[in-house]
Amino acid sequence: MRTRLFRYVSVLVLLALTTVDGIARAEPVPPQQGSVVVALPEPTGADAIGVVDLHLVDTARRDPYSPAVARELMVSIWYPATDVAGVPVRQWLSPSLTQIYADSLAPVGAPSTERLTLAPSHGHIDAAAEMSRGRRPVVMFSPGKGMPRELSTAQAEDLASHGFVVVALSHTHETATEFPGGRIEQSALAPTHGDDEAQGATALATRVADTRFVLDKLVDITAGDNPDADQHPLPANLARVLDVSKVGMFGHSLGGATAAQAMHDDPRIAAAADLDGRLWGSVVTDGLDRPFMLINREGHDRADIPGVKQFWATGHGPKLNFRLNGTQHLSFCDNQLIAAPLVAAGLIPSAVAAQLVGTIDPRVSLDLQRGYLRSFFDTTLGRYNDLTQTPATLLHPEMVPVP
């Protein structure tokens, strides 16, 4: 079971083991110490954070990975909240998902759940939404292939702390997805060591349909409906703070491609950002007429990324590209925050971690990504006036503009 779930992490770990010369022999893991507790960095905004998990069922669509059933999704909505004193906080990963995550790192001798503890998030479960400043822009999020939405919690809750409503999707049957009652739907994807074009095309089409369906459900919430399949009560005032006329989207890896294609297909999405993802689908040849930002890892330039070079020559809308030096592909999700403490505790080799999450200080990497994403959506969703003006506080030698 473990190798079928957080598949993307497992595959990248195996690739790291084969691309670092003799790593398993040359750098044995030092003797293990006590349990490692990893905490999410504090959000940088002033707003308290609420979070609600919704179980959504698209009765009009069969699940392409399990055609006998309707497509069902789990979605987390992170939002500015009020009256959070005494309100419990959401787990970063549930115990079941933490076990699966720990198991996915087994190829490098990484910890069991007795050795790894993930501290809770900063989101208060079902807290009342803060509505004194009216409706808030909505930012949707799609994770990388084989990754759960929970492994980008640091990004989601930071945007919420600055007044955005962040809607994070897990794409069922791409990874382990936990539903109410503890039911876990496993990955249905065959393992690959690279991009499988057919698998990627199916995943992209499914993800875009997931995104548009969830956006429809957000509209229903603003109209007073509760789309949760189990009728879990919505947080107080949530319907009154969603501004579905101002919607952006970002994603990591295949999630970035999902954001671009979803914006291509759905005019309700006003801006999209791609964190180190290639591009697939008709957006490559058609381009976009709305703002798009790409942040890619070091050594992964635009001309070398499938689909991106052609897209860049085709699109007519505003485009920004930055290279974040010192990063690797998993630097653009919470894995970068987890890897460093595991290395420090002697639970994974440092060279393997460098292959997965790079050499940049993970807090610096996260701060830069948070700042650039926030400024991008502040600008494109109406808070700033000029997309081309980067706030001076974001200027940093690791984040390199690419003309």
C-alpha positions in Angstrom: 0.0 0.0 0.0 2.7 2.5 0.9 4.4 2.4 -2.5 1.1 3.1 -4.3 0.1 6.3 -2.4 2.5 9.1 -2.1 4.0 7.7 -5.3 5.6 10.9 -6.5 7.7 11.3 -3.4 8.8 7.7 -3.6 9.7 8.0 -7.2 11.8 11.1 -6.7 13.5 9.5 -3.7 14.5 6.6 -5.9 15.7 8.9 -8.6 17.8 10.8 -6.1 19.3 7.5 -5.0 20.3 6.6 -8.6 21.6 10.1 -9.6 23.8 10.8 -6.6 26.9 8.6 -7.2 27.0 5.9 -4.7 25.0 7.9 -2.2 23.6 5.0 -0.3 27.1 3.6 0.3 29.1 6.8 0.4 27.0 8.6 2.9 25.3 6.2 5.4 22.7 7.7 7.6 24.2 8.5 11.0 22.8 6.9 14.1 19.3 8.0 14.7 18.4 10.2 17.6 15.0 10.9 19.1 11.7 11.8 17.5 11.7 14.7 15.1 8.9 17.3 15.4 8.4 19.4 12.3 6.3 22.6 12.6 5.0 24.8 9.9 6.4 28.3 9.9 4.1 31.0 11.2 1.9 32.7 8.6 3.1 36.2 7.9 -0.3 38.0 7.7 -2.4 39.6 10.4 -5.5 37.6 9.9 -6.4 34.6 12.1 -7.1 31.5 9.9 -10.1 29.2 9.6 -10.3 26.0 7.6 -13.1 23.7 6.6 -12.8 20.4 4.7 -15.6 19.6 2.3 -16.5 16.3 0.7 -17.9 17.1 -2.8 -19.5 14.6 -5.3 -19.9 15.4 -8.9 -23.0 13.3 -9.8 -22.8 14.4 -13.4 -19.3 12.9 -14.0 -18.0 9.3 -13.7 -14.5 9.0 -12.1 -12.1 8.2 -14.9 -10.0 6.1 -12.5 -13.0 4.2 -11.1 -15.8 4.5 -13.7 -18.4 2.7 -11.6 -18.7 5.6 -9.2 -19.3 9.4 -9.4 -16.2 11.6 -9.1 -15.7 12.7 -5.5 -13.2 15.1 -4.1 -11.9 16.4 -0.8 -11.3 20.2 -0.7 -9.9 22.4 2.1 -11.0 26.0 2.2 -8.6 28.3 4.2 -10.0 31.8 5.0 -9.6 34.8 7.3 -11.4 34.0 10.6 -12.5 35.6 13.8 -13.3 34.4 17.3 -10.7 31.6 17.1 -9.9 31.4 20.8 -10.4 27.9 22.0 -11.2 26.6 18.5 -9.2 23.5 17.7 -6.7 23.6 14.8 -6.5 21.2 11.8 -3.8 18.6 11.6 -1.2 19.2 9.0 -1.5 15.6 8.0 -3.8 13.1 9.7 -2.2 10.1 11.4 -3.1 7.9 8.5 -1.6 10.2 5.9 1.5 10.9 8.1 2.1 7.1 8.2 1.8 6.9 4.4 4.2 9.9 4.0 6.7 8.3 6.3 6.5 5.0 4.4 7.1 6.8 1.1 10.5 7.8 2.4 11.4 4.2 3.3 13.9 3.9 0.4 16.3 6.2 2.2 15.7 4.6 5.6 13.6 7.6 6.7 11.5 7.5 9.9 8.4 5.7 10.9 5.6 7.7 12.5 7.2 6.9 15.9 10.2 9.0 14.8 8.4 11.7 12.8 5.8 14.1 14.2 4.1 16.8 12.1 2.8 19.6 14.3 -0.7 20.9 13.6 -1.4 23.7 11.1 -2.5 27.2 12.0 -6.0 26.8 10.6 -8.9 26.7 13.2 -11.5 24.1 12.2 -14.8 25.6 11.1 -14.1 29.0 12.7 -16.4 31.8 11.8 -15.2 33.8 8.7 -14.1 37.4 9.4 -16.3 39.6 7.3 -15.6 43.2 8.5 -13.7 43.8 5.2 -16.3 42.3 3.0 -15.7 39.7 0.3 -12.3 38.3 -0.3 -10.5 37.2 -3.5 -10.4 33.4 -4.0 -7.2 31.5 -4.9 -7.5 27.9 -5.9 -4.7 25.4 -5.6 -3.8 22.1 -7.3 -0.9 20.0 -6.1 1.7 18.0 -8.0 0.9 14.6 -9.5 0.8 12.0 -6.7 0.8 14.7 -4.0 -2.0 15.5 -1.5 -3.2 19.1 -1.0 -2.0 18.9 2.6 1.7 19.1 1.5 1.2 22.7 0.5 -0.4 23.9 3.7 2.4 26.5 4.3 1.4 28.3 1.1 -2.3 28.0 1.6 -2.5 29.3 5.2 -0.1 32.2 4.5 -2.3 33.5 1.7 -5.3 33.1 4.0 -3.5 35.1 6.7 -3.3 38.0 4.2 -7.0 38.0 3.4 -7.4 35.5 0.6 -9.7 32.5 0.6 -7.7 29.6 -0.6 -9.4 26.5 -2.0 -7.0 23.5 -2.1 -8.0 20.3 -4.0 -6.9 16.8 -3.7 -7.3 14.9 -7.0 -8.7 11.6 -6.0 -6.9 8.4 -7.2 -3.8 10.2 -8.0 -2.6 10.0 -4.4 -3.9 8.9 -1.0 -7.0 11.0 -0.3 -8.7 10.7 3.1 -12.5 11.1 3.2 -14.8 11.5 6.2 -14.8 8.6 8.6 -11.2 7.8 7.8 -11.8 6.1 4.4 -8.7 6.4 2.2 -8.9 6.2 -1.6 -5.6 5.0 -2.9 -3.7 5.9 -6.0 -4.8 4.3 -9.3 -1.8 5.6 -11.2 0.8 3.2 -12.6 4.3 4.1 -11.4 6.4 6.1 -13.9 10.0 7.4 -13.9 9.2 10.6 -15.8 6.4 12.1 -17.8 3.9 9.6 -19.2 2.1 11.5 -21.9 -1.1 9.4 -21.8 -1.3 9.4 -18.0 -0.5 13.1 -17.9 -3.3 13.9 -20.5 -5.9 12.0 -18.5 -4.8 13.5 -15.3 -4.8 17.1 -16.7 -8.3 16.7 -18.2 -9.6 15.2 -14.9 -7.9 18.0 -12.8 -9.4 20.8 -15.0 -12.8 19.2 -14.7 -12.3 19.0 -10.9 -11.3 22.6 -10.7 -14.3 23.9 -12.7 -16.7 21.7 -10.7 -15.3 23.1 -7.4 -15.6 26.6 -8.7 -19.2 25.9 -9.5 -19.7 24.7 -5.9 -18.1 27.9 -4.5 -20.7 29.9 -6.5 -23.4 27.7 -5.0 -22.1 28.5 -1.5 -22.4 32.2 -2.2 -26.0 31.5 -3.1 -26.7 29.9 0.3 -26.3 26.3 -0.7 -24.2 23.7 1.2 -22.6 21.4 -1.4 -21.0 19.1 1.2 -22.0 15.5 0.4 -22.4 14.7 4.1 -24.0 18.1 4.9 -21.2 19.1 7.2 -22.2 22.6 8.4 -20.4 25.4 6.7 -18.5 27.9 8.8 -20.5 31.0 9.8 -20.2 33.8 7.3 -18.2 31.8 4.7 -20.8 32.5 2.0 -20.5 36.2 2.7 -16.8 36.4 2.3 -16.3 34.5 -1.0 -15.7 36.9 -3.9 -16.2 34.5 -6.9 -15.8 37.5 -9.3 -12.0 37.6 -8.3 -10.5 34.1 -8.8 -6.9 33.2 -9.3 -5.2 29.8 -9.2 -1.7 28.3 -8.6 -0.2 24.9 -8.5 2.9 22.9 -8.2 4.3 20.7 -11.0 1.3 19.2 -12.8 -0.8 21.5 -10.6 0.8 24.4 -12.3 -0.2 22.9 -15.7 -3.6 22.5 -14.3 -3.8 26.1 -13.3 -2.8 27.2 -16.8 -5.2 24.9 -18.6 -8.1 25.7 -16.2 -7.6 29.4 -16.8 -7.5 28.7 -20.6 -10.8 26.8 -20.3 -12.6 28.9 -17.7 -12.9 32.7 -18.0 -13.7 33.0 -14.4 -10.1 32.4 -13.5 -8.3 35.8 -13.9 -4.7 34.8 -13.2 -2.5 31.7 -12.8 0.8 30.8 -11.3 2.9 27.7 -12.0 5.5 26.5 -9.5 8.1 24.5 -11.5 5.7 22.7 -13.7 5.7 21.8 -17.4 2.7 22.7 -19.5 0.3 20.3 -21.2 -2.9 20.7 -23.3 -4.3 23.2 -25.6 -3.0 26.1 -23.6 0.5 25.3 -25.0 -0.6 26.2 -28.6 -3.4 28.7 -27.8 -1.6 30.7 -25.1 -3.4 32.9 -22.5 -4.8 36.4 -22.5 -4.6 36.8 -18.8 -1.6 37.1 -16.4 0.5 34.1 -15.9 3.6 33.6 -13.6 6.1 30.8 -13.7 8.7 30.2 -11.0 11.1 27.4 -11.9 13.9 25.7 -10.1 17.6 26.2 -10.8 18.8 24.4 -13.9 15.3 24.0 -15.3 15.1 26.9 -17.7 12.0 27.8 -19.7 13.5 26.6 -23.0 14.1 23.2 -21.5 10.6 22.7 -20.0 8.2 20.7 -22.2 5.4 22.9 -23.5 6.7 26.1 -21.9 8.9 27.4 -24.7 6.1 27.1 -27.2 3.6 28.6 -24.8 5.9 31.6 -24.1 6.1 32.4 -27.8 2.3 32.0 -28.3 0.6 33.7 -25.4 -0.6 37.3 -25.6 -1.3 38.0 -22.0 1.2 39.3 -19.4 3.8 36.7 -18.4 6.4 36.7 -15.6 9.2 34.2 -15.1 11.5 33.8 -12.2 14.2 31.2 -11.3 14.6 30.4 -7.7 18.3 29.5 -7.3 19.3 26.6 -5.0 16.0 24.8 -5.4 14.9 21.4 -6.7 11.4 20.2 -7.7 10.2 19.5 -4.2 11.3 22.9 -2.9 7.9 24.2 -4.0 5.8 22.3 -1.4 6.1 21.4 2.3 8.6 18.7 1.6 11.3 21.4 1.8 10.3 22.1 5.4 10.3 18.5 6.4 13.6 17.5 4.8 16.0 19.7 6.8 15.0 18.5 10.2 15.2 14.9 9.0 18.7 15.5 7.8 19.7 17.3 11.0 18.4 14.2 13.0 20.4 11.8 10.8 17.2 10.2 9.4 17.9 10.9 5.7 21.2 11.6 3.9 21.9 15.2 3.2 22.9 14.5 -0.5 19.5 12.9 -1.1 17.7 15.8 0.5 19.7 18.2 -1.7 18.5 16.2 -4.8 14.9 16.5 -3.7 14.7 20.0 -2.2 17.9 21.7 -3.1 20.4 23.6 -1.0 18.6 26.8 -0.3 17.5 27.5 3.2 13.9 26.2 3.3 12.7 29.2 5.2 14.2 31.6 2.7 12.7 29.6 -0.1 9.2 29.6 1.5 9.4 33.3 2.3 10.2 34.2 -1.3 7.5 31.9 -2.8 4.9 33.3 -0.3 5.9 36.9 -1.1 5.9 36.5 -4.9 2.6 34.6 -4.9 0.9 37.1 -2.7 2.1 40.1 -4.7 1.1 38.4 -7.9 -2.4 37.7 -6.7 -2.6 41.1 -4.9 -1.9 42.7 -8.3 -3.9 40.6 -10.6 -7.0 40.4 -8.4 -7.1 44.1 -7.8 -5.1 45.1 -4.7 -2.1 46.6 -6.6 -2.2 48.5 -9.8 0.9 47.4 -11.8 1.9 43.8 -12.3 5.4 44.8 -13.6 6.3 46.6 -10.3 7.8 44.1 -7.8 7.7 45.4 -4.3 11.2 46.3 -3.0 10.8 44.0 0.0 10.7 41.0 -2.4 14.0 41.7 -4.1 16.4 38.9 -3.3 19.5 37.5 -5.0 18.1 33.9 -5.0 15.0 35.0 -7.0 16.2 35.8 -10.5 13.9 37.4 -13.1 14.1 35.6 -16.5 13.5 38.0 -19.4 
